[in-house]
């Protein structure tokens, strides 16, 4: 061998190795193929190696596909490694510990930092949408600062929150994650089945999202700066009638009523007549909408040595919405520290401080703009002075008056400080103790002001309100873990946890009207003439928990996880305070069996089964106790105040309990070129809290009890492929999908539907239950229409029971906001220094309500209408009824607003370029990436293209109306630079 090498010509090969996200990779192993001669990259991904010109260099790194590059005449070889879709030995975070992915037994999915930084996003939840199977992320509109709603594997509870638990660096969060800077996140793990979430007991009833923040590493200190700026525009806004269309509709309404069209002077006001004569038409919606913009700037420092490591960042984020006076400003300072006091004792800090201001949270003038008559006159002849009543109609005020500076102020200021402290002591080589302490302190102030010239006040004196809230939550945990290997192939891990979490929440608020001066706004409320309300509140709760977990494996082939957790909650009575939640999971790495090992194409084939129970403390503090309300009564000649029972208590209220069975299969083929995971699950939830009616004779109408059951079952999958992997070109694809059937199994201890609340056995928790529109009564159906109390041009309802009458018995379930299918696909391509990614997301099969479509020509021709295909004798459509002069809403109008809410969105397209290292070295820059992206450029939906609708994405319980800020598309330009 030595003789062979001595006869070869050599070259000194240097270069840089990066990941497919453009970040340098330290510690990459580089070997001359067929030998043990080689080197590794340094902290900046740089290497140097003397190699024969005929040699082939092999580059290998954990979590990436191994690459081979011939040396030839090259002296500089820069390599971009492609993420291994399998990443079999990747370490993932689980509750109170970590585990190699190949050894996990639960349903756990992971999002890495590069998946988050691919998207210029406002919050961490947005990174989960379409990228984690079984996780439904919904966000209606584009109002700045709005947090998406996240549901994992369907809703379970009627009255309790169905939001997952968020855990930041091991500390459960009592409030949301909107204060967390997404750029500080290293990874997010989503725990979905009961065996994985049981370790969090009651708090993990709706799934768990583990967030791990970035930390410092040993090596040369790094300085980095990330920034982007984006411009936004409204996407597919509702199409409204212009002045001419509105006038024609109003004339048609009169013709439908009397058979003839009166002269315009008999129909329209003087202002409307003037607009018709001048051809004046005001588009109030377009007049309100503007271009929004978003910017983010982050500077950070990271580094360390063998003893201490640090990570610090400062982020400034500002979003100006597409509606005036809607904006969000967030400043986040993060500091993470790790320090080895001795070789056996380590301490650390995971902290952030957030200062944010949100304007326009509950302000949206679009509702009025959608309804405003386009024939009004919004400005005086000078074109600048606003007219408060554009049509001289006291019911319709000018939406433009609400965006005048100071007319409406709606502000939320938030200050939050989170500090997760830990100490670790390696008592023995295989026995470790960890102490966690996580205080979370938050102060918020809410201010509202409505001036005289606003729709809410209508020339009355101004009104104002202000409120404050203080929240202090802390968690204390003691964790003991033990690892032992024995008999050569047996591994045992034991974990014991004691946890205490306490929460204190205080609020105070005052609301007044008759503010003396508009310039006061909400700063001198004592001068107001009327005090509407004054109030304050205190809420406290505590949860004490004990947990034990066993992980056991044989030959890394047969795996067992067993968990038991006990939670004691102050929210429950003495007899039901404690709940106990077990979980067990088994896994079989079939690829380790001899009959599979012989198949070269199979890298991994792991079958998983799990079963477990988790609880939900689905009641408010003090709900087990009877509550009092203030009453007034006469005492002699004077009035007095007293207190009387208002709510009957139920000290026997107990935990809602969800039991989940899960079967999963993980497969990796062709050295990680294809990786997939399939899951089937069924979750049964019992003891749901509902209000039971009581006999009126006892003085109370209802009492809350545990008398409901629900079920969720579904199928989900993830498929990742490395389609092409070359030194200068790569292409990979990630595809996720899931289906979930959500249904009510039992109500009030039986199987009777509760029509009043819209709850039906076998159906999702919220459904659309209404009359079904068959079409429009036509001219040749006048006799049949009359038998149903209708006339041609009115809505024709399906007579579901064929009894010759339309009444409440003809209402049917027409769908729900729960999709039948959701999924996403991401393609990533790299060519030399260029990278490209595209992400498409879809929700299929859900129904939505659009209150825009509920009526046409409402309020006797005062409100504007969307552009619809309405019926006339010469236009016998079946879409929308005729306009009518003498009614506010068409008969059976609720049947008009039910639509298929399915959509496909191109959520993000991203193009980046990594500047050549040789050009950067002269400037002392170790990395520079420039990129541009466009978020949500295309939305495909029949609701938009067929029914003049807007973005159909909405909250699972919500409908579309004027309070939803339209969706927006955003073009962004940014850079990532590292020194």
Helices and strands as residue ranges (DSSP letters): H 2-6, E 10-19, E 29-32, E 38-40, E 46-52, E 56-60, E 67-70, E 79-81, E 91-94, E 97-100, G 101-103, E 108-112, H 113-117, G 124-128, E 135-138, E 149-152, E 165-168, E 171-172, G 182-184, E 185-191, H 194-197, G 198-204, E 208-213, E 219-234, H 243-258, H 264-267, H 270-278, H 284-288, E 292-304, E 308-320, E 327-340, E 345-359, H 366-371, G 399-403, E 408-428, E 431-450, E 463-486, E 490-513, G 518-520, G 525-527, E 530-554, E 558-569, E 578-589, G 590-592, H 594-597, E 602-616, E 627-635, E 638-647, E 656-669, E 674-693, G 696-698, E 702-725, E 729-747, E 767-770, E 773-776, G 779-781, H 782-787, E 795-797, G 808-810, E 812-816, E 821-831, E 834-844, E 847-849, G 851-853, H 858-861, G 893-897, E 898-900, E 903-914, H 917-921, E 927-940, H 942-945, E 968-978
